[in-house]
Amino acid sequence: MKSQYSRRNFLSLTTGTLASAAMLSMVGGLKRVLAASANTGGYKALVCVYLYGGNDGFNWFVPMTSAGYTTYAASRAAVALAPSAPLALSGTASDGYTYGIHPSCPELQSLFNAGHAAVLCNVGTLVQPTTPSSAQAGNNLPSQLFSHIDQQTLWQTSIANSPLRYGWAGRIADYYNSQGYSTRLGMN
């Protein structure tokens, strides 16, 4: 019995599939260009990037103030950026220091300096504000506090005392969907 699939059929099918995928990708790219050029009327979005530990935060935002840089350089030793390497960020942080961003992030520097981006540091999954003595006593601490993988899950759910597996962004999307908001609102 002869197979209905031949090398010629396989190449024809593969070529058609690849051409279709390329066309869809191009259409998606055009949609992004049109969306970027549209008048958004003050539209704002919350964009969250979760790196699963793939970021050296101490070399991403570097103190530019003399005392802050000295402490940074001493703690980072051989991996510290040169004082002239970070790209300056406008403004002064709550600790009184000025900061710079890693030189590989000029786009983020532009967004930050234009007031279109912000930095949140030292965030965690506390149930309530905690002192060293209450932490040692184990009072009102997040579930599985010293388990990195569990803390990642709790951070993504925003409920530090419950091991839910549904994230806060998904819960917001479900809420908006239940309120009948426009289907043009992206939920992914």
C-alpha positions in Angstrom: 0.0 0.0 0.0 1.4 3.3 -1.1 1.6 6.2 1.5 -0.4 9.3 0.7 2.4 11.4 2.0 5.4 12.1 -0.1 8.3 14.4 0.3 6.7 16.7 -2.2 3.5 16.8 -0.3 5.4 17.4 2.9 7.4 20.3 1.5 4.2 21.8 -0.1 2.4 21.7 3.2 5.3 23.0 5.2 5.9 25.9 2.8 2.2 26.8 3.0 2.2 26.7 6.7 5.3 28.9 7.0 3.9 31.4 4.6 0.6 31.6 6.5 2.5 32.1 9.8 4.6 34.8 8.2 1.4 36.6 6.9 -0.3 36.4 10.3 2.9 37.7 12.0 2.9 40.7 9.6 -0.7 41.4 10.2 -0.1 41.4 13.9 2.8 43.8 13.4 0.6 46.1 11.4 -1.9 46.1 14.2 0.7 47.0 16.7 1.9 49.9 14.5 -1.7 51.2 14.1 -2.3 50.9 17.9 0.9 52.8 18.7 0.0 55.6 16.3 -3.7 55.9 17.5 -4.7 58.8 19.7 -5.2 57.1 23.1 -6.8 60.1 24.8 -4.7 59.7 28.0 -4.9 55.9 28.2 -2.6 54.4 30.8 -1.6 50.8 31.3 0.0 48.9 34.1 2.7 46.7 32.7 4.2 44.1 35.1 7.4 42.2 34.2 8.1 39.3 36.4 11.6 38.0 35.8 11.7 34.9 38.1 15.0 35.9 39.5 16.6 36.6 36.1 17.6 40.2 37.1 20.4 41.5 39.2 18.5 44.4 40.7 21.5 45.8 42.5 23.2 46.5 39.1 19.9 47.6 37.5 19.4 50.7 39.7 22.7 52.1 41.1 23.0 54.9 43.6 24.7 57.9 42.0 25.2 59.9 45.2 28.8 59.6 46.5 28.0 57.9 49.8 25.4 55.6 48.2 27.8 54.6 45.4 30.6 53.9 47.8 28.4 51.4 49.7 27.1 49.9 46.5 30.7 49.4 45.1 31.9 47.9 48.3 29.1 45.4 48.4 29.2 44.5 44.7 33.0 44.2 44.5 34.1 42.9 41.0 30.6 43.2 39.5 30.0 46.8 40.4 29.4 49.2 37.5 31.9 52.0 37.0 30.6 55.3 38.5 30.1 56.8 35.0 28.3 53.8 33.6 24.7 54.1 34.9 22.3 56.4 33.0 21.1 59.2 35.3 17.4 59.1 36.5 15.8 62.4 37.3 14.7 63.2 40.9 15.8 62.1 44.3 14.5 58.9 45.9 13.0 58.8 49.4 16.3 57.7 50.8 17.9 61.0 49.7 20.0 59.4 46.9 19.9 59.9 43.2 20.0 56.8 41.1 21.0 55.7 37.6 19.8 52.8 35.6 22.0 50.1 33.9 23.4 51.4 30.6 21.6 48.7 28.6 18.3 50.3 29.5 18.2 53.7 27.8 14.5 53.3 26.8 13.6 52.8 30.5 15.6 55.8 31.4 13.7 57.9 28.9 10.3 56.6 30.1 11.3 57.2 33.8 12.7 60.7 33.1 9.5 61.6 31.2 7.3 60.6 34.1 5.9 57.5 32.3 7.6 54.8 34.4 8.2 54.2 38.1 10.4 51.9 40.2 9.2 49.9 43.2 11.9 48.4 45.2 12.0 46.1 48.3 8.5 44.8 47.9 7.4 41.6 49.5 4.5 39.5 50.7 3.9 40.7 54.3 0.5 40.2 55.8 1.0 43.4 57.8 3.9 45.6 58.8 6.4 43.5 60.8 9.1 44.2 63.3 12.2 42.0 63.8 10.8 40.8 67.1 7.3 39.9 65.7 9.0 38.1 62.8 11.1 36.1 65.2 8.0 35.2 67.1 6.3 34.1 63.9 3.4 36.5 64.2 1.3 37.3 61.1 3.9 36.1 58.6 3.2 34.9 55.1 2.8 31.2 54.5 6.1 29.4 53.7 8.1 32.6 54.3 11.5 31.0 53.6 10.5 29.1 50.5 11.4 31.1 47.5 9.0 29.4 45.1 6.1 29.8 47.5 6.9 33.5 48.0 6.9 33.9 44.2 3.4 32.4 44.0 2.2 34.5 46.9 3.6 37.7 45.3 1.8 37.0 42.1 -1.5 36.4 43.9 -1.2 39.5 46.2 -2.7 37.5 49.1 0.2 36.7 51.5 -1.8 34.5 53.9 -3.5 32.2 51.5 -2.0 29.8 49.0 -4.4 30.7 46.1 -3.2 29.9 42.7 -5.0 32.7 40.9 -3.1 35.9 40.2 -4.2 39.4 40.9 -4.1 40.4 37.2 -6.4 37.5 36.3 -8.8 38.5 39.1 -8.9 42.0 37.8 -9.6 40.8 34.3 -12.4 38.5 35.6 -13.9 41.5 37.4 -13.8 43.8 34.4 -15.3 41.0 32.3 -18.1 40.4 34.8 -18.9 44.2 34.7 -19.4 44.1 30.9 -16.5 46.2 29.9 -15.6 46.4 26.2 -14.2 43.3 24.6 -11.5 45.5 23.2 -9.9 45.5 26.6 -7.0 43.1 26.4 -7.2 40.4 29.1 -3.8 38.7 28.7 
